[in-house]
Amino acid sequence: MDFILKKIKTVMPFRARFALLLWVQPVAIFVAFSVLFADGLDDERHIMHRSMINLEYNDNVYQSSGVDEPVREDLVFHYVPNFTFAAFHEKHEASINLSGDYRKGLKTDVSDLNMAVNGVLGTQFNSGLEFAIENTYAENRFNHDVYDRPGTYRARNNDFKANASYTPVERFSVNGGYGFGWTDDGDVVSRYQSYEAGVNTPLTWSAELCLDYGRRVKTSEDANSMNYVNDRLGAGIKWKGPYRFTLSLEGGYEWLDFDDPEYEDHENIRMKAALDVTFTEMSNGAFFIGTDVYRNLTYGLEFDHMTEKDARTFVRVEKSTDMPYTTTRLNPVYETWRARVGHNKTFIDRIKMSVEGGYMEWESYKNGSGDYQKDETWTGSAALDYLMQDKYRFGVYYRYAKRYSTKPMYEYENNVLGCSFTIDF
């Protein structure tokens, strides 16, 4: 498979592969499913296609600080197609999704393309057995996430998953899964395999016990890559209590073993507690707190509130820490804290307004080296969409991002003002 993909990449330009992915493959897939689910069978097919065209003014295309490269503005064109085909027959289903994002600057050399294809095949049997496979392939040339490092990048990845579960009686199930994939960032190709198994069984009418085991193996031909084997064994209890809340407690043990002796192996107890609360029919919230294999504290908070049937307010908070794999190579520690809040509202069934604000704090330091960096990124956005008909939508939007950093080369300010036209079939 890798040989075929490399051959296609060599003989076919990237834009030609994009056209093939988004337009030729859907036709072939449609014909294949039409033959598979022939007339006369009790089947159902859905075809959904969305094309969005954006034209936006960007006053800092490369998110530059102006220190190492000049700040450049441009008028950027985006074409974002999305195609989904789904077929259903009794308890069997199959679907494929193809998407892309092509952007082109009118004054700068911005000309990048993202594309992805995802396929899912699932089936159920009356005996309680379920089986599903999924594969996702993606090529990415740029990232809209203003929290990431500035600049474009080149990355390809493929992920395959196969899962099976068996539920002979209500609330008791056995499940297992296998996955493999690879990532190519242009310099290093990394491969992985993963295995999962678990059992869910009831304890009382409102509580159930979960047992699980997982393994992930990462390999790479690059000498500086961190090849490892990661094993985890865990158990948890989920309790559905009164007053619409669910409490989950999980505990287990995890091992992280590296092939390279210069990397430090880890093994620790992992803990996690989560609480889901449904306050009313229009409001719900969730909170979790736990530790990872490095004994770092992680936590998160989510809250959603429907003030009316056509208005929604949400809050998201999350904190995580990435520790170094070794103490000899002085790999950095990364600590991230994120928060987002937003509100959406629909007027007279055709006009939708949305506003959102965000903050991220990102710290990186190397023990004993004195190398320290802290970034603070503030973001805000506002959008207004008008549904002209059931298939056509016009919108205008504004996005703002401002990053402060202890290293001036990573600071930037960015304003984006744009309009969009969307067609749904």
N, C-alpha and C positions, 0 to 999 in steps of 0.2 A: 504493500500500500504506500509506504514512504517513497519507494522508487517511482511509482506512478505519479504521485503528487509533485515530486521534484522534476520529473520529465515535463509535466504540464506547465509547471512554473517556468521552466527554461524556454520552451518553445512558444508559449502564449503570453502576451503582455498582460499586465495586471488588470487593465480596464476591459480587455477582451474576456478575461476570466470572470470579471464582475458581471458583464452582460450575459455570459453563459449561465452563471449561477442564478441570476434573477429572472431570466426570461426563457431560456431554452429548457432548463431542468423542470420548471413547473409544468410545461406542456407535456414533457415525457412522463412525468409523475402522474399527471391527470389521466393520460392514456392508460398507463399501467394499472391505476386503481380502477378505472372504468372497466378494464378487462377482468380484474380480480373480483370486483363486485358487479357482476353482470346483471342485466335486467332479469327480473323474475325473483330475485332474492329480496328479502326484507332488509334493505340497507338504506342508509341516509348519507348524503354527501354534502359538504359545505365548502364553498370557495370564498375566501375573504382576501381582498386586496386593498391596500392603502398606499397612496402616493402623496408625499408631502414635499412642497417646494418652499424653501426659506430664502429670503434675501435679507442680510443683516449687515449693519455697519459696526465694525469692530475697531476701537481706537488703540488696541494693543494686541495684535494678532498673535504674537509669539509670547505673550505674557512676560515681557522683558522688563528688567529693572532699569535699563538704560546705562548700566555700568559696563557690562561686557559686550552688549550689542544694542543698537538704537531701538527706540520704541517706534513701531511702524503700524499705521492704520490702513484699513482696507475695507472694501465692500465685498463680502463673501457670499457666494451662492451655495446652497445645500440642496441636494436631491436625496430624499429618504424614502425608498420603496419598501413595502412589507407585504409578503404574500404567504397565505396560509391555506392549505388544503387538508380537510379532515374527512374521513370516511368511517362509518359505523355500521356494523352488522351484528345484530343480536347483542352479545356481550363482548364483542371484539371491536377494537378501534385502531386506527392508524392515522397519523398526521405528519405533516412536514411544513416547516416554516422557513422562509428565505427572506433575509433582510439585508439592507445595506445603507450606507451613508457616504455620499460623494460630496466633497466640498472643493470649491475653486475660488481663488481670489482674483479680483480684476486687476490689481496693481502689483501685488506681491507674488512670490513664487509658491504660494500655498496651493497645493493640488494633491489631496490625499483621499483615501478611500478605505472605509471599513465594510466588511461583509461577513455574513454568518449564515449557516444552514443547520437546522435542527430537525431530527426525525424521531418519532416515537411510535412504537408498536406495542399494544397491550391486549391481553386476553384474560377472560374469567371463565371458570368452570363451575357447574352446579355443586361440585364437591367441596367448594371453598378454596380452591387453588387459584391463585392469580400470578400472572407473569407479565413482565414489561421489560423492554429494552429501549435505550435512548442513546443517540449519538449526536454530538455537537461539534461542528468545525467552524473556526473563525479566523479571519485575518484582520488585524487592526493596525492602522497607520496613525491614528490620533485619538485623543481622549478629551471628552467635554468636561471631565471632572476638574473643577478649578482647584481642588485640594491637592491634586497630584503635582509632581515636579513639572515645570514648564517644558515645552518642546514636544516634538513628535517622536514616535518610536516605531519600531517594526517588530511585530510579534505574530506568530501563528500558533494555534493550539487545537488539539482534538481530544475530546473526552467521550468515552463509551461507558455505559452503565447497564447492567442487567440485574434485575431484582425479582425475587419470587417470594410469595407468602402463602401460608396455608392456614385456614381458619375452620377447623372441623366443627367447633361449637362457638356460640356467641361469647365474645370477650376473651377468647383464648386463641393465640396465633403464634406461628413460628415463621420467621422470615430470614432471608439471606440475600447477599448481594455480592457482585464482583464488578470491578471497573478497571480500566486501563486508559492511558492517554499519554500525550507528549506535548511539550512546549518548545518552540523554537523562537528565540529572541534575536536571531540574526548572527549570534556568536556561539551560543551553546544550545544544544538539543538535550532536554531532560525528559526522561520517561518515568512513569510510575505505574504501579499496580495496587489495587486496594481490595480488601476482603471484609465482609461484615456478616454477622449472624446474631440473631436475637430471639427472645421468647417473651411474650406478654401473657400474663395469667391473672385472673381476678383474685383478690384477697377477701374483699367484702363487696356488698352491692355498690359501694361508692369509691372503692380503692382497688388499684391494680399494681402488680409487680412487674418490672421490666428488667431483663437481664440481657446484656449485649457484649459482644467481642468484636474488635476491629483491628485490622493490620493495614499499613501503608508502606510500600517499598519504593524508594526513589533511587534511580540510577542515572548516571551521566558519564560520557567519555571524557569530559573536561577534568583536568587534574585538580582544579581549584573548587570544583563543585562539591556540595555537601551530600554525598550518598548516605542514605540512612534506612533503618528499619524502625517503624513506629508501631508499637503494640499498645492496645488499651483494653482493659477489662472493667466492666462497670455494672452497677445495679441501681435501680431507682424505684421510687414509689410515687404514684400519682393519685391524689385524693380530690374528689369532687365534693366540696363542702357545701354547707347551706349559704344562702345569701349570694348565690351566683359567683362563687370563686373556686378556683382550682389551684391546689398547691402541689408542686413537684419537688422532690428531694432526690438528688443523684450523688453517688459516690463511686469511686473506683481507683484503679491503679494504672499508671501509664509508664511505658519504657520507651526511651529514645536512644538508639544505638547507632553510632556513626562508623563507617568503614575506615575513615582516616583517623589514626590515633591522636592527631593534633586537636581534633574536636572532642569536646567534653561530653560524655554520655550523661543522660539524666534519667532518673526514675523517681516518681513522687506520687503521692495520693492526690487525686483530683476531687473537688467538691463543687456542687452547684445547687442552688435553690431558686425556684421560679414561682411567681404568683401571678395568676391571671384573674382579673376581676371584671365582671359585667355589672356596671353600676346601674344602668337602666337599659332599655331596649335601644337607646340612641348613643350610649357611652360605654366604653370599655378601656381597660388599661392592663399593662403587663410590666413586671419588674423581675430582673434576675441578677444574681450575684454568685460568683464562684471563683475558683482558682484553676490554673493550668498546670502543665507539667513542670514549669519553672517556679511554681508557687507564687505567681503574680496574681493580683486581684483584678478581676474583670467584672464589670457591671453594666447594666443597660436599663432604660426606662422607655416605655411607649404609652401614649395616651391618645385616644381618638374620641371625639365628641361631635355628634350630629346635632347642631343647634336647631335645625329644621330638616325637613325631608330633602331639601336641596342645598344644604350648607354643611360644611365639615371643617373641623379644626383638629390639628394633630401636633404632637410634640414627640421628639425622638432625642434620646441622650445615650451615649455609649462611651466607654472607656476601655482601652486595651493596652497591653504592653508586649513588645517583642524583645526577648532577651537574646544575648549573644550565645552562640553555640560553643564558644571556646573562650578560655581566659588567656590563651597564649597568642592569639592573633589580634586581640583587641578589637573584635567586631563590635559595632555600636549597639546600644540599647535604644529602642524606639518606643516612646510612649505617646499615645494618641487619645485625645478627648474631643468628642464631637457633640454638637447640639443643633437641632433643626426644629423650627416651628413654622406652621403654615396654616392658611385658611382658604377654602374654596367655596364659592357660592354661585348658584345659577339663578338668573333672573328670567322671568316669563318664558321659561323652557328653551330659550334659544341663545341667551347670552351667559357665558361663564366667565367669572372673574377669579383669579387666584393670586395670592401673594405668599411669599416664603422668605424666611431669613435663616441664616446659619452661621455657626462659629466652629472653628477647629483649632485646637492647640496641639502642636506636634513638636516633640523634643527628641533630640538625638545626642548621645554622649558616649565616649569611650572611656572605660575605667582606666585611670592612671595616665591617660594621654593628654588631658586638658582640652581635647577637641569637643566643643559643645556648640549645639545649634538649637534655637527655638524659633518656630514659626507660629504666627497667629494669623489666621485667614478669616475674614468677615465676608459674608455673601448676602445678597438680596436679589429678589426677582419679583416681577409683576407681569401678569399676562391677562389679556382679554380676548376671548374667542366668541365668534358669532356663527351660529349654525344657520346658514342660508337656506339649505334644504336638508333632507335626511342624509344626503351623500356629500354635500359640499360644506366646507368650513373655512372661514377666514379669521386670522388672528394677528394681534400685535403683541410684542413682548419687550421687556427690558431686563437685563441682567447686570449686576454689579459685583465685583470682587476686589478685595483689597488685602494684600498680604504684608505683614510686618515680620521682619526676621533679624536675628542677631548677625546674620551675614548679608550685607547689603545687596549682593549679587542675586539673591533669591527674592527680593522684594518686588512687588509690582502692583499696579492698579489697572483695572480693566472695566470698560463700559461697552455693552453690546445692546444695540437697538435694532429690532428686526420685525419683519412681517412674514406670515406664513399662509399658504393655501393648501388645503388638504381635501383629497377625494377618497371616499370610501365606497367600495363595491362589495 
